[in-house]
Amino acid sequence: MTTTKHSAGGMSEQRRARLRLEISREAARLFWDQGVAATSGDQIAEAVGLSTRTIWRHFRSKESCAEPIVMQGVVTLMMVLSSWPRLSSLEDHLATELVKLRHGPPPVDLADEMLAMKMIRLADTEPALRTAWLMACDQAERQMCGIVGGRLDRPADDLEVRLHGATAASAVRVLEEHIGAAFLAGADLTEFTDVKALARRYAHAIRTATSGVVGDPVT
């Protein structure tokens, strides 16, 4: 029998996550359209059709409302990497899975990914949003350590694993920021819209960051 976990307020964790994401969408749109300073908790509440008190039950500050959307900037890639078969190269796995995501129902809404790019870009000048982005990157680093540890048959807290996980996650962060900035600047994104080329770009970044330790099939 399946049980549903509930938070202290009686709301299921799944429903709470959906509500937080809905709030985050509207907050991100307001932040981008009118700036963080000009956006109030009351405006966020009105945009999502909730009371301001409800907003503060789910978020500690107006800036923290951006965190769920910012997480979308890394969640898809981490999900793909978590399913990386040992007998597959990083390039082959990324190309196969990114093609599936491009042509199938994506686990992350493309509009959410666009909002994530905007928040990551806005984080360059908004310290509170930068904190949200770096928190997302920290979570990605922890996941990356687990992925690297699995490839090397070592625990995630092994020093070498942590070093490779940290550098790989940093490379992904820089690449995400670069793609987002290029997209919002209206640059030529041919390389990034070609799924196989994008897969090679991410794979190259991870291989380079780990000095080639991570990327090959594991037998």
C-alpha positions as a Markdown table, in Angstrom:
| # | Residue | x | y | z |
|---|---|---|---|---|
| 1 | Met | 0.0 | 0.0 | 0.0 |
| 2 | Thr | 1.4 | 3.4 | -1.0 |
| 3 | Thr | 1.5 | 6.1 | 1.7 |
| 4 | Thr | 1.7 | 9.8 | 1.1 |
| 5 | Lys | 4.1 | 11.8 | 3.2 |
| 6 | His | 2.7 | 15.0 | 4.7 |
| 7 | Ser | 4.4 | 18.1 | 6.0 |
| 8 | Ala | 3.8 | 19.5 | 9.5 |
| 9 | Gly | 0.9 | 21.5 | 8.1 |
| 10 | Gly | -0.9 | 18.5 | 6.7 |
| 11 | Met | 0.0 | 19.1 | 3.1 |
| 12 | Ser | 1.5 | 16.2 | 1.1 |
| 13 | Glu | 5.2 | 16.8 | 0.2 |
| 14 | Gln | 4.3 | 16.4 | -3.5 |
| 15 | Arg | 1.6 | 19.0 | -3.3 |
| 16 | Arg | 3.8 | 21.3 | -1.3 |
| 17 | Ala | 6.5 | 21.0 | -4.0 |
| 18 | Arg | 4.0 | 21.8 | -6.8 |
| 19 | Leu | 2.8 | 24.8 | -4.9 |
| 20 | Arg | 6.3 | 26.1 | -4.2 |
| 21 | Leu | 7.1 | 25.7 | -7.9 |
| 22 | Glu | 4.0 | 27.6 | -8.9 |
| 23 | Ile | 4.9 | 30.5 | -6.5 |
| 24 | Ser | 8.4 | 30.4 | -7.8 |
| 25 | Arg | 7.3 | 30.8 | -11.4 |
| 26 | Glu | 5.3 | 33.9 | -10.7 |
| 27 | Ala | 8.0 | 35.4 | -8.5 |
| 28 | Ala | 10.6 | 34.8 | -11.2 |
| 29 | Arg | 8.5 | 36.5 | -13.8 |
| 30 | Leu | 8.0 | 39.5 | -11.5 |
| 31 | Phe | 11.7 | 39.7 | -10.6 |
| 32 | Trp | 12.7 | 39.6 | -14.3 |
| 33 | Asp | 10.0 | 42.1 | -15.5 |
| 34 | Gln | 10.3 | 44.7 | -12.8 |
| 35 | Gly | 13.4 | 43.9 | -10.7 |
| 36 | Val | 13.8 | 42.3 | -7.3 |
| 37 | Ala | 13.7 | 45.5 | -5.3 |
| 38 | Ala | 10.4 | 46.6 | -6.9 |
| 39 | Thr | 8.7 | 43.3 | -6.2 |
| 40 | Ser | 6.9 | 42.7 | -2.9 |
| 41 | Gly | 5.6 | 39.6 | -1.3 |
| 42 | Asp | 2.1 | 41.0 | -1.7 |
| 43 | Gln | 2.6 | 41.2 | -5.5 |
| 44 | Ile | 3.9 | 37.6 | -5.6 |
| 45 | Ala | 0.9 | 36.4 | -3.6 |
| 46 | Glu | -1.6 | 38.3 | -5.9 |
| 47 | Ala | 0.1 | 36.9 | -9.0 |
| 48 | Val | -0.3 | 33.3 | -7.8 |
| 49 | Gly | -3.8 | 33.9 | -6.3 |
| 50 | Leu | -2.8 | 33.2 | -2.7 |
| 51 | Ser | -2.6 | 35.2 | 0.6 |
| 52 | Thr | 0.7 | 36.8 | 1.5 |
| 53 | Arg | 0.7 | 34.7 | 4.7 |
| 54 | Thr | 0.7 | 31.6 | 2.6 |
| 55 | Ile | 3.7 | 32.8 | 0.7 |
| 56 | Trp | 5.6 | 33.2 | 4.0 |
| 57 | Arg | 4.6 | 29.8 | 5.1 |
| 58 | His | 6.5 | 28.3 | 2.2 |
| 59 | Phe | 9.4 | 30.8 | 1.8 |
| 60 | Arg | 11.6 | 32.6 | 4.3 |
| 61 | Ser | 11.9 | 35.8 | 2.1 |
| 62 | Lys | 10.8 | 37.1 | -1.3 |
| 63 | Glu | 14.2 | 36.4 | -2.8 |
| 64 | Ser | 14.0 | 32.7 | -1.7 |
| 65 | Cys | 10.9 | 32.3 | -3.8 |
| 66 | Ala | 13.2 | 32.0 | -6.8 |
| 67 | Glu | 14.9 | 28.9 | -5.5 |
| 68 | Pro | 12.7 | 26.2 | -7.0 |
| 69 | Ile | 12.9 | 27.7 | -10.4 |
| 70 | Val | 16.6 | 28.2 | -10.1 |
| 71 | Met | 17.0 | 24.5 | -9.3 |
| 72 | Gln | 15.5 | 23.7 | -12.7 |
| 73 | Gly | 18.8 | 25.0 | -14.2 |
| 74 | Val | 20.6 | 21.8 | -13.1 |
| 75 | Val | 17.9 | 19.3 | -12.2 |
| 76 | Thr | 17.5 | 17.8 | -15.7 |
| 77 | Leu | 21.2 | 17.3 | -16.3 |
| 78 | Met | 21.7 | 15.7 | -12.9 |
| 79 | Met | 18.8 | 13.4 | -13.5 |
| 80 | Val | 20.3 | 12.3 | -16.8 |
| 81 | Leu | 23.7 | 11.8 | -15.3 |
| 82 | Ser | 22.2 | 9.7 | -12.4 |
| 83 | Ser | 21.0 | 7.2 | -14.9 |
| 84 | Trp | 24.4 | 6.8 | -16.7 |
| 85 | Pro | 25.0 | 3.1 | -17.5 |
| 86 | Arg | 28.5 | 1.9 | -16.6 |
| 87 | Leu | 29.1 | 0.5 | -20.1 |
| 88 | Ser | 28.3 | 3.7 | -21.9 |
| 89 | Ser | 30.5 | 6.7 | -22.6 |
| 90 | Leu | 29.4 | 10.1 | -21.3 |
| 91 | Glu | 29.0 | 11.4 | -24.8 |
| 92 | Asp | 26.9 | 8.5 | -26.0 |
| 93 | His | 24.7 | 8.6 | -22.8 |
| 94 | Leu | 24.1 | 12.4 | -22.9 |
| 95 | Ala | 23.3 | 12.3 | -26.6 |
| 96 | Thr | 20.8 | 9.5 | -26.3 |
| 97 | Glu | 19.1 | 10.9 | -23.2 |
| 98 | Leu | 19.0 | 14.5 | -24.4 |
| 99 | Val | 17.4 | 13.4 | -27.7 |
| 100 | Lys | 14.7 | 11.6 | -25.7 |
| 101 | Leu | 14.0 | 14.7 | -23.7 |
| 102 | Arg | 13.9 | 16.9 | -26.7 |
| 103 | His | 11.4 | 14.7 | -28.6 |
| 104 | Gly | 9.5 | 13.2 | -25.7 |
| 105 | Pro | 7.6 | 14.7 | -22.8 |
| 106 | Pro | 10.3 | 16.6 | -20.8 |
| 107 | Pro | 10.5 | 16.2 | -17.0 |
| 108 | Val | 11.2 | 19.9 | -16.7 |
| 109 | Asp | 9.0 | 22.4 | -18.5 |
| 110 | Leu | 10.9 | 24.4 | -21.1 |
| 111 | Ala | 9.3 | 27.6 | -19.9 |
| 112 | Asp | 10.7 | 26.8 | -16.4 |
| 113 | Glu | 14.2 | 26.3 | -17.9 |
| 114 | Met | 13.9 | 29.7 | -19.6 |
| 115 | Leu | 12.9 | 31.3 | -16.3 |
| 116 | Ala | 15.8 | 29.5 | -14.6 |
| 117 | Met | 18.2 | 31.0 | -17.2 |
| 118 | Lys | 16.8 | 34.5 | -16.5 |
| 119 | Met | 17.2 | 34.1 | -12.7 |
| 120 | Ile | 20.8 | 32.8 | -13.2 |
| 121 | Arg | 21.5 | 35.8 | -15.3 |
| 122 | Leu | 19.8 | 38.2 | -12.9 |
| 123 | Ala | 21.9 | 36.6 | -10.1 |
| 124 | Asp | 24.9 | 38.4 | -11.5 |
| 125 | Thr | 23.6 | 41.6 | -10.0 |
| 126 | Glu | 21.3 | 40.3 | -7.2 |
| 127 | Pro | 23.2 | 38.8 | -4.3 |
| 128 | Ala | 20.1 | 37.1 | -2.8 |
| 129 | Leu | 19.4 | 35.3 | -6.2 |
| 130 | Arg | 23.1 | 34.4 | -6.4 |
| 131 | Thr | 22.7 | 32.6 | -3.1 |
| 132 | Ala | 19.8 | 30.6 | -4.5 |
| 133 | Trp | 21.8 | 29.7 | -7.6 |
| 134 | Leu | 24.9 | 28.7 | -5.6 |
| 135 | Met | 22.7 | 26.6 | -3.3 |
| 136 | Ala | 21.4 | 24.7 | -6.4 |
| 137 | Cys | 25.0 | 24.2 | -7.5 |
| 138 | Asp | 25.9 | 22.9 | -4.1 |
| 139 | Gln | 23.2 | 20.3 | -4.4 |
| 140 | Ala | 24.4 | 19.4 | -7.9 |
| 141 | Glu | 27.9 | 18.9 | -6.5 |
| 142 | Arg | 26.7 | 16.5 | -3.9 |
| 143 | Gln | 24.9 | 14.5 | -6.6 |
| 144 | Met | 27.9 | 14.7 | -8.9 |
| 145 | Cys | 30.1 | 13.1 | -6.1 |
| 146 | Gly | 27.7 | 10.2 | -5.9 |
| 147 | Ile | 27.8 | 9.8 | -9.7 |
| 148 | Val | 31.6 | 10.0 | -9.8 |
| 149 | Gly | 31.9 | 7.6 | -6.8 |
| 150 | Gly | 29.7 | 5.1 | -8.6 |
| 151 | Arg | 32.0 | 5.2 | -11.7 |
| 152 | Leu | 35.2 | 4.8 | -9.6 |
| 153 | Asp | 33.7 | 2.3 | -7.2 |
| 154 | Arg | 34.5 | 4.5 | -4.2 |
| 155 | Pro | 32.3 | 6.2 | -1.6 |
| 156 | Ala | 30.9 | 9.7 | -2.4 |
| 157 | Asp | 32.9 | 11.2 | 0.6 |
| 158 | Asp | 36.3 | 9.8 | -0.7 |
| 159 | Leu | 38.7 | 12.8 | -1.1 |
| 160 | Glu | 39.5 | 12.1 | -4.8 |
| 161 | Val | 35.8 | 11.5 | -5.6 |
| 162 | Arg | 34.9 | 14.8 | -3.9 |
| 163 | Leu | 37.6 | 16.7 | -5.8 |
| 164 | His | 36.4 | 15.3 | -9.2 |
| 165 | Gly | 32.8 | 15.9 | -8.2 |
| 166 | Ala | 33.5 | 19.5 | -7.3 |
| 167 | Thr | 35.4 | 20.3 | -10.4 |
| 168 | Ala | 32.9 | 18.6 | -12.7 |
| 169 | Ala | 30.0 | 20.4 | -11.0 |
| 170 | Ser | 31.8 | 23.7 | -11.3 |
| 171 | Ala | 32.4 | 23.1 | -15.0 |
| 172 | Val | 28.7 | 22.4 | -15.5 |
| 173 | Arg | 27.8 | 25.6 | -13.5 |
| 174 | Val | 30.1 | 27.7 | -15.7 |
| 175 | Leu | 28.7 | 26.2 | -18.9 |
| 176 | Glu | 25.1 | 26.7 | -17.7 |
| 177 | Glu | 25.8 | 30.4 | -17.0 |
| 178 | His | 27.5 | 30.7 | -20.4 |
| 179 | Ile | 24.6 | 29.2 | -22.3 |
| 180 | Gly | 22.1 | 31.2 | -20.4 |
| 181 | Ala | 23.9 | 34.5 | -21.0 |
| 182 | Ala | 24.3 | 33.7 | -24.7 |
| 183 | Phe | 20.6 | 32.8 | -25.0 |
| 184 | Leu | 19.4 | 36.0 | -23.3 |
| 185 | Ala | 21.9 | 38.1 | -25.3 |
| 186 | Gly | 20.4 | 36.8 | -28.6 |
| 187 | Ala | 23.6 | 35.1 | -29.7 |
| 188 | Asp | 23.8 | 32.3 | -32.3 |
| 189 | Leu | 22.8 | 29.2 | -30.4 |
| 190 | Thr | 23.2 | 26.7 | -33.2 |
| 191 | Glu | 25.7 | 24.7 | -31.2 |
| 192 | Phe | 23.4 | 24.5 | -28.2 |
| 193 | Thr | 20.3 | 23.6 | -30.0 |
| 194 | Asp | 22.0 | 20.7 | -31.8 |
| 195 | Val | 21.5 | 17.9 | -29.2 |
| 196 | Lys | 24.6 | 15.9 | -30.1 |
| 197 | Ala | 26.8 | 19.0 | -30.1 |
| 198 | Leu | 25.4 | 20.0 | -26.7 |
| 199 | Ala | 26.1 | 16.6 | -25.4 |
| 200 | Arg | 29.7 | 16.8 | -26.6 |
| 201 | Arg | 30.0 | 20.2 | -25.0 |
| 202 | Tyr | 28.9 | 19.0 | -21.6 |
| 203 | Ala | 30.9 | 15.8 | -21.8 |
| 204 | His | 34.1 | 17.7 | -22.8 |
| 205 | Ala | 33.6 | 20.1 | -19.9 |
| 206 | Ile | 33.3 | 17.2 | -17.4 |
| 207 | Arg | 36.2 | 15.3 | -18.9 |
| 208 | Thr | 38.4 | 18.3 | -18.9 |
| 209 | Ala | 37.5 | 19.2 | -15.3 |
| 210 | Thr | 38.3 | 15.6 | -14.1 |
| 211 | Ser | 41.4 | 15.3 | -16.2 |
| 212 | Gly | 39.8 | 12.5 | -18.2 |
| 213 | Val | 39.0 | 10.4 | -15.1 |
| 214 | Val | 35.3 | 10.6 | -15.7 |
| 215 | Gly | 33.8 | 10.0 | -19.2 |
| 216 | Asp | 34.8 | 6.6 | -20.4 |
| 217 | Pro | 32.8 | 3.4 | -20.1 |
| 218 | Val | 33.5 | 1.3 | -17.0 |
| 219 | Thr | 34.0 | -2.4 | -17.4 |
